[in-house]
Amino acid sequence: MALFLCSICMLMTAKVAAAQPLVFGVVPQQSAAKLAQQWQPLLDRWGELAGVEIRFATARDIPTFEKRLAAGEYDMAYMNPYHFTLVNHSPGYTALARAKDKKIKGILVARSDWQGDIQELQNKVIAFPAPRAFGASIINQSELSQQGISFSTKYVGSHDSVYLGVAKGLYAAGGGVGRTFKSFDNEAKKELKIIYQTNAYTPHAFAVANHVDSETKQALRDAVMTLNLDPQAQQSFTMLSIKGLQSAQDSDWDDIVQLGISL
């Protein structure tokens, strides 16, 4: 009898565990309120199609997000290409998808009255979100250095903070990416213009932690193509400034691995 009851308890525990929502961590390129508004409708629809509940989560800044990602705290996550190469094997995240027909490019923005080229940034203060922000910081900084431009770096926590700081004249220029700049506040954006774009790389990864069961992983992967045909998901894609999703595999980010970035 005791053995029978124990078996029943184990089954109940398994069902409870299966019913637990998946926590989807989003790299905090923008404010938490804006990210939640953009992401939760898509996650709701993705979860409905896959038969699971997916909850949005982020962090107060990119370094905090990186620590949580490295600790395996997120069941799923949207992370920049460099982050993916760092956590792919440990703690272990597998690629599910990436933005359709899209590559990531870093951009540099300056005030709209900026004259000249990026050589004018010599010895100026440039704002960036965080050291490991791939497009906004890593690639921009690398290409500026390759062109012999020396500059002072100011990390301000998010892409929106970069844009606001530049618009207010606090910094000569700032690093970001096209997607976040496109969704930035339209009024403030009138004070800015893009003065430089980097080379293109495989974009951010939609990935699932290896501790998530294989059946759930497959359901999430199967739902990717359906999302592209779903009117509700299309509205979310528009807010996120992407065309949709395409299935992905870990090797899609080999171009990032080959850069040999070490921070």
LUMSETOR-82134 format. One record per residue (C-alpha): x, y, z; residue in one letter. Coordinates in steps of 0.1 Angstrom, whole numbers, plus 5000, padded with zeros to 4 digits. Layout:
REM LUMSETOR-82134
XYZA/...
This chain:
REM LUMSETOR-82134
500050005000M/502850245009A/504550164977L/501350234957F/500850574975L/504450664968C/503950584931S/500850804931I/502851094948C/505551064922M/503051084893L/501451384909M/504851554914T/505651484877A/502451644866K/503051954887V/506551984874A/505251954838A/502752234845A/505452474856Q/505752774832P/508952814812L/510753134821V/511953314790F/514753564797G/515153854773V/518454054772V/517654394786P/518454614756Q/515554844765Q/513354914796S/511654614813A/508154774807A/508854814769K/510254464766L/507254304784A/504854484761Q/506754374730Q/507454014741W/504753874763Q/502053854735P/504453654713L/505353424742L/501653374750D/501053264714R/504153044712W/503152874744G/499552814732E/500852654700L/503452444719A/501152344748G/503152514775V/503052844795E/505953084788I/506553374811R/508653684802F/511553774824A/514554014821T/517054174844A/517854524855R/520954544832D/522854334808I/525654214832P/522854084856T/521253904827F/524553744818E/524953614853K/521553464853R/522053314819L/525353164830A/523653014860A/521052844839G/518253044856E/516253084823Y/514452794807D/514452984774M/516153304764A/516653564737Y/520353644738M/522953814717N/525253604694P/528253624718Y/526153534748H/525053224729F/528653114722T/529353144759L/526452944773V/525952694744N/527952424762H/527852534798S/525452554814P/523952434781G/521452604757Y/520352474724T/519252704695A/515652694685L/515252984662A/516553324650R/515053624632A/514053544596K/516253684568D/518153904592K/521753964602K/522854174631I/524854494625K/526154744651G/525255104645I/526755424658L/524355714663V/525156084669A/522956394672R/521156484640S/523356794635D/526456574633W/528756674604Q/531656474590G/532656104593D/533555864621I/537155994622Q/535656294640E/535156054670L/538856054676Q/539456094714N/535656144720K/533455984747V/531255714731I/528355544750A/527655174749F/525154954767P/527554704783A/530854534776P/529354214761R/526554374741A/527554214708F/526354444680G/526154764701A/529554734719S/531854444708I/531654484670I/531454864671N/534454894693Q/536454644673S/535854814640E/536555164654L/539855034667S/540654874634Q/540255214618Q/542655364642G/540155564662I/540855604699S/537955684722F/536755684758S/534055434767T/531055494788K/528755204797Y/525155314804V/523154994809G/520854974779S/520355064743H/517655324751D/520055484776S/522655514749V/520255684726Y/518855914752L/522356014764G/523456104728V/520256294721A/520856504752K/524356574741G/526056384770L/528156174745Y/529556244711A/528055914698A/526655584710G/526455224700G/523255024693G/521654804668V/519054874641G/516154684658R/516354884690T/516955214672F/513955154650K/511655094681S/513155384701F/510855674711D/510055864678N/510256214693E/513756154708A/514855974677K/514356294657K/517456424675E/519656144663L/520955994631K/522955684622I/526555764612I/528055414609Y/527155054604Q/529354754611T/529754424592N/526854174594A/526653864616Y/524253594626T/521653764648P/520453694684H/519553334693A/516253204706F/517452914727A/516152664752V/518052534782A/519252174781N/517452094813H/514052134796V/512651794785D/513051684749S/509251664743E/508852024752T/511852134732K/510451964701Q/506952124706A/508552464709L/510652404677R/507552264658D/505652584667A/508152814651V/506952784616M/503252814627T/504053144644L/505053294611N/501553234597L/499753344629D/498153694627P/498653754665Q/502253654663A/502753884633Q/501654184654Q/504354094679S/506954054651F/506054404639T/506654544674M/509954364676L/510954494642S/511554144628I/509953964598K/509353644617G/511353344629L/513353064612Q/514552744627S/518152744638A/520852514649Q/523952574671D/526352584641S/524552894627D/526753094652W/530052954640D/530853294624D/530853434660I/532953154674V/535553214646Q/535953574657L/537753444688G/536253704711I/537553684747S/536153934773L/
